Amino acid sequence: MQFIPIDKPQYRKRLNVLLISLVASLTILSLAFGSILIQFFGSDELVRGEPTGHFHLNLIGVLLAVVSCSLVMNAIKTKPYMKEIYWVWQVKQLQNRIYRKLKKVLAAAKENDVDAITILLYYYHSQKKVYELDNNTLTMVTVDSDIRRIEAQIADLNLTITLDDFSTDLLEEL
């Protein structure tokens, strides 16, 4: 997955708009679906001190809202407005895949395995990019030192590895 240039203020603005819209949509749709289900399938009899028995209908309303929002998100994820948000989401998924194999990757990198070194180079640079976009400055020092360490290892081995050399196939092979 290639790195793309991202305008941080624009990314943050679009992400905030998306998150607020998603929360508002989930809230409104949950209430609407729940109300409609209660209207058609709820009982009219209310006994003082007893629950209404509409919990399951409200829960179904929430589930319908989640499904509706998921379908909309799936439909709009490739739109130009969502380009940066979707790219960061994909990178975070890829980071999670790498993290699950990180012990193997680190062990192979200690043995100077070129594929493992390539994976680590991409992993650390992608972490830095995502942390900068998400204003996660607390761990940036650690990531920068990891980048310097892996780049020093690349230089010591006289290798020419770039971020473009990474592919998900390297993860599968390791």
N, C-alpha and C positions, 0 to 999 in steps of 0.2 A: 504494500500500500504506500503510494507516494505521498510525500508531504506536500501540502498546498499552502499558499500564503493566505493568512486569515487576518482580517482587520479586527483587532480585539474589541474596540468599542462597539462596532457593528455586531459582532458575534454575541457580546454580552446583552446588547439591546434585544436582538432577535431571540436569544435564549430566554430572556425574562418575559418577553411577550408570549412566547410559546408556553412557558410554564404557567403563567397567569391564565392564559386562555384555556389550557388543559385543566387546571384546577376549577376554574369557573364552569367549564363545560361539564366536568364530572359532577359538580355540585348540582347544577341546574338539571341535567339529564337524570341524575339519580332521583331528585325530587319529582320530576315530571313522570318518569317511568313508575316510580313507587305510587304516586297519586293515581295514575291511570289504572294500574293493577288493583289498587285498593277499591277504586270506583267500580270496576267490573267484577272483581272476585272477593272483595272484602265483605265481612258480615256487618249488617246494619245494627245489630243488637249490641248495646254497650251495657255492661254490668258494672255498677259502681265498685271500685276497688279491684277490679279484674283487668288484666292486660287485654288490649284490643285484638290480639292474635294476628296482627298484620306484620309481625317481624319478618316472616318468610317472604312476604310480598315486597317489603322494602328491600330486603336482601337481593331478591331477584331484580328489582329496579336498579340497584347499585351494579350488579353484574351486567345488566343490559347497557348501562352507561359506560362501563369499562370496555365492553366489547365494541360499542359504537365509537368511542374515542380511539380505540386501537385500530379500528378499520380506517378511520379518518387519518390517523398518524401514518399508517402504512401507505395510504394513497398519496399523501403530501410529502413523504420523506425524500423524494427525488426531485422536488421542485427547486428552482434556483434560490428561493428564499431560505430553504432549509439546507443548502449545500454545506456550509460550515458546521452547522449543528450535527448533521448526519455524519460528516467526516469525523468529527470528534467522537461521536457515539461509536462509530466503527473502530476507531483507534482504541478507545477504551475497552471494547470487546476483545480486540487483538492483544492488548496489554494483559487482560485477564487470562487469555489462553497461554501467553508466554509465562505469566506468573505461576500458573499451575505446573509448568515444567521447569521453573527457574532453578531448582536444585540440580537437575540434570544438566541444564545449560551452563550453570556456573562450574560444575565439575568438569564438563567437557572443555570449557574455556580455559580452565587451569591447565589442561593437557594441550593447550594451543590448537584446539579444533577450530578451523576457520569458520565453519558454519555457526558454531556456538558464539564465536566472537562477533560475527555479523548480526546474529540475533540480539546479543547484548547491546551492541552499538545502536541498533534501531530502537530497542526497548528503552534505553536510557534517554535517547534524544526525543522519543515520543512522549516519555514522561515529562521531560522538561517543557515541551511544547504545550501539553495539556495543563500542566501545573501553572504555566504562565497565563494561559487563557482563563483558568479558574481562580486566579489570584491565590494559589496555594504556595506561599513563599516560605512556609515553615520547613519544608523538606527540600527546598531548592539547593541548599548547600551540599546535602548528601548526594543528590542527583548530579550536580556539577562535579563532585569528586569522583563519582562512578564513571562519568564521561571521560574525565582526564585519565583515569586509571585504564580504561579500555582502549582509549586512543594511544596511550603510552605503550600498551601491550602490542597494539597494531604496528606502531613505529619500531618497537624492539624486534618484531618478527619480519620487518621489511615488507609488510603487506600493504596493498592499496585496496581498502574496503571503504565503500561509501554507503550511505543510507539507501541508495537505489539498488544495491546488491541484495537487499532483504526481500524475501518472498515467504509466504506462508508455507510453501513446500519445505523450507528448511526446518520448520517446526515439526512437520510430519516425519521427516527423515531422522530427526534426532531421537 
